Amino acid sequence: MKTIFLDIDGVLATNKQFNRNREKFKSNYEWAAEYDVPYPYDEGCVKILNEIVESTGAQIVLSSDWKLHYNLDTMGKIFEANGIKTKPIGTTENFGYSGLLLEMWRASEIVSYIDKHDVGQWVVIDDLNMQKWFDDYEGGKGDRFFITRSRDGLKKSSLKDKIINKLNE
């Protein structure tokens, strides 16, 4: 199985979506009000994610903080409402942020999932810079982590092909 550990904010929802008028968004989209979704995902980022999944057959595991607010079934509905063609199959554990570096906390949740499950070929897509922790985990190699910028999300042109190539190795 190929696995994408996926963050939402800064990857699928850029700063533009994050800074939207949330009440107006919810009043314009029934599904957003029903699931209490604060803002949509960027259509360009969704398109890229769909292309990655279609090209690789990868499954999605949520590492995003959204897992703290929505269950897996609701996240599937939110994905569908935003045009994502595949639903997440799971989430990383929530270790409970304890004041450590947020990057280290999230990386440890992902590593724990990898160690407990058969994830096959995997990548991490996030706007938090977790490169150091994945370098340490992979003995200095750490080439499975892909960082996005919160203003662009997954639309950064060079990321799509690199992610597809890594998953298809």
C-alpha positions as CSV (number, residue, x, y, z in Angstrom):
1,M,0.0,0.0,0.0
2,K,1.2,3.5,-0.8
3,T,0.4,6.1,1.9
4,I,0.2,9.9,2.0
5,F,0.3,11.4,5.5
6,L,-1.7,14.6,4.8
7,D,-2.0,17.9,6.6
8,I,-4.9,20.2,5.6
9,D,-4.1,23.8,6.5
10,G,-1.2,25.1,4.4
11,V,-1.5,22.1,2.1
12,L,-5.1,21.9,0.8
13,A,-6.4,25.1,2.4
14,T,-4.1,28.1,1.7
15,N,-3.9,31.4,3.5
16,K,-6.5,32.7,1.1
17,Q,-9.1,30.1,2.2
18,F,-8.1,30.4,5.9
19,N,-8.7,34.2,5.9
20,R,-12.1,33.9,4.2
21,N,-15.3,35.2,5.8
22,R,-16.2,32.0,7.6
23,E,-19.8,32.9,8.4
24,K,-20.5,33.9,4.8
25,F,-18.9,30.6,3.6
26,K,-21.1,28.6,5.9
27,S,-24.2,30.5,4.8
28,N,-23.4,29.8,1.1
29,Y,-22.6,26.1,1.5
30,E,-25.1,23.8,3.3
31,W,-22.5,21.1,3.8
32,A,-20.1,23.6,5.5
33,A,-22.8,24.7,7.9
34,E,-23.9,21.0,8.5
35,Y,-20.3,19.9,9.4
36,D,-19.2,23.2,10.9
37,V,-16.4,23.5,8.3
38,P,-14.8,27.0,8.6
39,Y,-13.4,27.3,5.1
40,P,-13.1,25.4,1.8
41,Y,-10.0,23.8,0.3
42,D,-8.2,25.5,-2.6
43,E,-9.4,24.0,-5.9
44,G,-5.9,24.0,-7.4
45,C,-4.5,22.1,-4.4
46,V,-7.4,19.6,-4.6
47,K,-6.7,19.1,-8.3
48,I,-3.0,18.3,-7.6
49,L,-3.9,15.9,-4.7
50,N,-6.4,14.1,-7.0
51,E,-3.7,13.8,-9.7
52,I,-1.2,12.4,-7.2
53,V,-3.7,9.8,-5.9
54,E,-4.8,8.8,-9.4
55,S,-1.1,8.4,-10.5
56,T,0.0,6.4,-7.5
57,G,-3.1,4.6,-6.1
58,A,-2.0,6.0,-2.7
59,Q,-4.3,6.0,0.4
60,I,-4.6,9.1,2.6
61,V,-3.9,9.1,6.4
62,L,-4.7,12.4,8.1
63,S,-2.0,13.8,10.2
64,S,-3.7,17.2,10.3
65,D,-5.2,18.8,13.4
66,W,-8.5,18.5,11.6
67,K,-8.6,15.0,13.1
68,L,-9.2,16.6,16.5
69,H,-12.4,18.2,15.3
70,Y,-13.9,15.7,12.9
71,N,-14.2,11.9,12.8
72,L,-13.1,9.9,9.8
73,D,-16.6,9.6,8.4
74,T,-17.1,13.4,8.5
75,M,-13.7,14.0,7.0
76,G,-14.7,11.8,4.1
77,K,-17.7,13.9,3.5
78,I,-15.7,17.1,3.8
79,F,-13.2,15.7,1.3
80,E,-16.0,14.8,-1.1
81,A,-17.7,18.2,-0.7
82,N,-14.3,19.8,-1.7
83,G,-13.9,17.6,-4.7
84,I,-11.3,15.1,-3.4
85,K,-11.9,11.8,-5.1
86,T,-10.7,9.6,-2.3
87,K,-11.6,9.5,1.4
88,P,-9.0,9.2,4.1
89,I,-8.6,5.7,5.4
90,G,-7.3,6.7,8.9
91,T,-5.7,9.3,11.1
92,T,-2.5,9.4,13.1
93,E,-2.9,9.0,16.8
94,N,-3.3,12.1,18.9
95,F,-0.5,12.2,21.5
96,G,-1.8,15.5,22.9
97,Y,0.4,18.5,22.2
98,S,2.4,19.1,25.4
99,G,4.4,22.3,24.6
100,L,7.1,20.5,22.6
101,L,7.8,21.7,19.2
102,L,4.7,21.2,17.1
103,E,6.8,19.8,14.3
104,M,8.3,17.1,16.6
105,W,4.9,16.2,18.0
106,R,3.3,15.7,14.6
107,A,6.3,13.8,13.3
108,S,6.2,11.5,16.3
109,E,2.5,10.7,15.6
110,I,3.3,9.9,12.0
111,V,6.3,7.7,12.9
112,S,4.2,5.8,15.4
113,Y,1.6,5.1,12.7
114,I,4.3,3.9,10.3
115,D,5.7,1.6,12.9
116,K,2.3,0.1,13.8
117,H,0.9,-0.3,10.2
118,D,1.9,-1.7,6.9
119,V,2.1,1.6,5.0
120,G,4.3,0.5,2.2
121,Q,5.8,3.4,0.3
122,W,4.9,6.6,2.1
123,V,5.3,10.4,2.0
124,V,4.4,13.2,4.3
125,I,2.9,16.5,2.9
126,D,2.8,19.3,5.5
127,D,3.5,23.0,5.9
128,L,5.3,22.4,9.2
129,N,9.0,21.8,8.7
130,M,9.5,18.3,10.0
131,Q,12.5,17.4,7.8
132,K,14.9,17.0,10.8
133,W,12.7,14.4,12.4
134,F,12.3,12.4,9.2
135,D,16.0,12.6,8.5
136,D,16.6,11.2,12.0
137,Y,14.0,8.5,11.5
138,E,15.4,7.4,8.2
139,G,19.0,7.5,9.2
140,G,19.8,10.8,7.5
141,K,18.0,10.1,4.2
142,G,14.7,11.7,5.0
143,D,13.5,12.1,1.4
144,R,9.8,11.3,2.0
145,F,8.9,14.7,3.5
146,F,7.5,17.4,1.3
147,I,7.0,20.9,2.7
148,T,4.4,23.3,1.3
149,R,4.1,27.0,1.8
150,S,0.9,28.1,3.5
151,R,0.3,30.7,0.8
152,D,0.5,28.2,-2.1
153,G,-0.3,24.9,-0.5
154,L,0.1,21.8,-2.8
155,K,0.1,24.0,-5.9
156,K,3.9,24.6,-5.8
157,S,4.7,23.3,-9.2
158,S,7.7,21.1,-8.4
159,L,6.1,19.1,-5.7
160,K,3.6,17.0,-7.6
161,D,6.1,15.1,-9.8
162,K,8.5,14.6,-6.9
163,I,5.7,13.1,-4.7
164,I,4.4,10.9,-7.5
165,N,8.0,9.6,-8.2
166,K,8.7,8.9,-4.6
167,L,5.4,7.0,-4.1
168,N,6.0,5.0,-7.3
169,E,9.6,3.9,-6.5
